[in-house]
Amino acid sequence: MKITFLGTGTSCGVPVIGCQCKVCRSTDARDRRLRCSILVETDSTRLLVDIGPDFREQILPMPFRRIDGILITHAHYDHVGGMDDIRPYCQFGEINVYADPIARKGMLEMLPYCFAEHRYPGVPAIGLHEIHAGAPFQIGDIPVLPFEVMHGKLPILGYRFGRFAYITDMKTISDDQAALLEGTEVLVVNALRFAPDHHSHQLVDDAVAFARRVGARRTLLTHLCHDVGLHEEVNRKLPEGVELAFDGQRLEMD
């Protein structure tokens, strides 16, 4: 299984429009961060986790082949705003989108024309499926286990694929849901910045503590804003086994 980071930034992306901080002016490509999304692939199956407003830019460099499913963490715009751009992939057939009841309702309200009973020509062909935390399912040859994390007061989904787990926009997680991550070897988890505190997102220290709680061999931090600092400088400060993810990075899992 191969994982590609399509985006590792927050809702504003990096660089932030109008900002002249050292991160937003950086010439290091690893400091350029589009909105959060990953691509999970095997030889026969291809999944997206979230499809934000940068999707078109993110997917253009990738091989053009069928997308077998889109897994939604939650229906905030920076995670679903690229849904309409899935249209070219509908030539391979209907695109299956998976979301919990809250995110499903949010997408129906945000993109009603995509899910209307009588759709006009050109609208993306989407099958919207309701899923639930703790209820595993399979797409192609990829096992999917959704689990619940709290984005402030909003319950959203993280996803586990075998020994790989992906979380974005988490502030807290219950003990019973954290137990679903037992045996995770590679963890991706959100870490907004070092300070100040945020009402609905983890900071870097929170993410490091959570990685130790999970016991992952390797942890990559995502959903990073410009305040986190320069990629190279931050990586030198992080403990062993923890690093910043970056756009375009690829992981291989056995």
N, C-alpha and C positions, 0 to 999 in steps of 0.2 A: 504494500500500500504506500502511495506517495501523497504527501501533503504539500501544497503550495500556498504560501501566504500571499493573497491578492491585495490585502490591505491590512495595516496594523495601527491606523490612526483613530482618533476620536471623531465626534460628529462634525467638527470644523475641519478636520484634516490638517496636515502639516506640509508646506507652510500655511499659516493662517492668513487669510486675506488682510492686507494692511499692516501686518506685523513685521517689525524689523529686528526682532531678537536674534541672537546668534544661531539658534536652531533653525529658525525660518530662513535665515540667510546662508545656511550651511551649503557647501558644495558636495558634501558626502551624500551619495544617493540613498544611504541607509537612514538619513534623517528626513527623507521625503515619505510621507505616510498618507496613503489614501484610506478611505473608510473601511472598517473591519470586514474581512471576508476570507474564507479559505476554500480551496479546491481539494477534495479528497478523491483519489483515483486508484483503481486497479487496472489491469489490462482490459477488463470488460465492463467496468462500472465507473461512473463519474458523478460526483455529488458536489453541490455548493452548500456551504453554510453561510447563510445571509446573502443578500444581493442588494447592496447599497447603491447610492447615486453615482458612484465611480465605476460601476460594473462594466460599462462599455469600454472604458479606457483599460480596465484591468484584464479583460478577456481577449482583447484584440491580439496580443502577442501569443496567445495560447492556440494549440491546434483546434481546428473547427470540427468537433464531433459531438455526438449526442450527449446531452445532460440528462441523467437518469432521475435526478431528484434535487430539490432545493429544500434545505432544512432551515427553518426560521427560528431564531432565538427569541425575538420579540418584534413588534410592529412599529418601532420608532423609525422615522424616515431614513436615518443613516444606515439602517439595516435592511430596509425593503424598498428604498426609493428607486432602485434600478429594475424593478420587476417588468416594466414595459419593454425594456431592452432585451428581454429574452425571446422576442418575436422571431429572429432569424433561426433559432434552434427548434422552433415548432415545425420546421420542415421535416424533422425526424419523428414527429408525433407529439402528442400532448405532453406537456411538462407537468410532472407531479410535484406539488408543493406541500410541505408538511409543517403544521403549526399547532400549538396548543389552543384551547378554546379562546383565550383572551387575544392572542395574536391573530387568530383566524378572524375574529370579529373586527379587529382593527384594520386588517387588510380589506375586508369587505366594505368597510366605511371609507377607507382611503382610496381604494382603486375599484370602485363599483363596476366600471365598464369592463374590467378584466374578468368579472365573475357573473355578469348578467346572464339571464336565461337565454335571451336572444341577443347575441353579440354581433356587432357590425363587422364587416370584412376587415381583416388586418389586425384585429385584437388578438393578443397572444392566447393560445390555446392552453389553458391551465386547469389542472385537476387539483382542487384544494382538499387536503386530507387532514382530519383532526387527530392529533396524537396526544399522549399523556405521559407525564413524568413517571419513570419507573416501569413503563411498559415497553419492552424491547420489540424491535421489528427488524426486517431485513430488506435492503434494496440491492438487487443483484447479488453480488457475493460479499457485500459489506454489511456487517451487523451494526445496528444503531441502537444505542440505549440513551434515551432522553432522561435528563434529571433536572430538578428544579433548583434554581438559585434565586436570591432576592436582589432586585435592582431597586434599592431603596425599599419602597413598599409594594413594588410591582413584581409578582412572580414571573420569571422568564425561564427559558430552557438553556442548559448546556448539553453537550452531546459527547458520548463516549463511543469510540470505534475500536473495539478490542483493547489493546494496551495504551491507546492514545485518547486523551480527553481534551475537549475544547470548551472554554468558558469565556464569555465576554460580558461586560456591564454588571458584574457581580459586586454586591456590597457584603452580603452574608449568605450562609448556607446552613441548613439544619443538619443535625448529626445523622439523621436517617438518610438524607440525600448524599451527604459526604461519604457514607458507608458504601454507596454505589461506585465510588472511585477506588475502592481497595484494589491493589494490584496494578494501578496505572503506572506506566513506566515513563511516558512522555506527556507532560501536562502543559497546556497553553492556557494562560489565565490573564485577566486584565489587571493593569497597574497604571492608573491615570498619571500619577506624578509622585514626587516625594512629599510635598506639602503645598498648601494647607489641606486639611481634611475635606472630604466631599460627602454630601448626604447620600449619594446613591452609587458611588464607585469606590473600589479599593484603591489604596495608595500602594507604593512599591513595597513598603515594609509589611503591609497586610498580605500582599501576594506572596512574599517570601515566607512568611509564617504559614500561610495556607499550603504552600508547596511542601513544607516540612511536615505538616499535618497529613498530607496525602502520602508522602514518602516517595514521590516520583524521582526517578534517576536523573531526569533532565527536565527543566522548566523553562519555558519561553514566555516572556511578558509581552502582552499586546494591548490594544486600545489605549495607546500612549498619546498624550498631548505634548505640545511644544515645551511645556513647563518641566517635563521630565529631564530634559538636558540632552546633550549631544550623545549620539549612539556610542561612539568610541569611549568617551569619558565615563559614561554611566556603566558600561560593561566592565570597566576596570574596578568599579566599586562594588559590584554585585558579588554575592558569595558563590563559591564553587557549585556548579550545577545549575545556576540561574543566569539567564542572559536575556537581552532584548531581542525580540523577533524583528524582522525587517521585511518590507515589501519585496516580493520576488524570491524570498528564501524557500528552499525546498528541504523536506525531511523524507527519509526513507524508513519505513517500518517493515519488519519481517512479516 
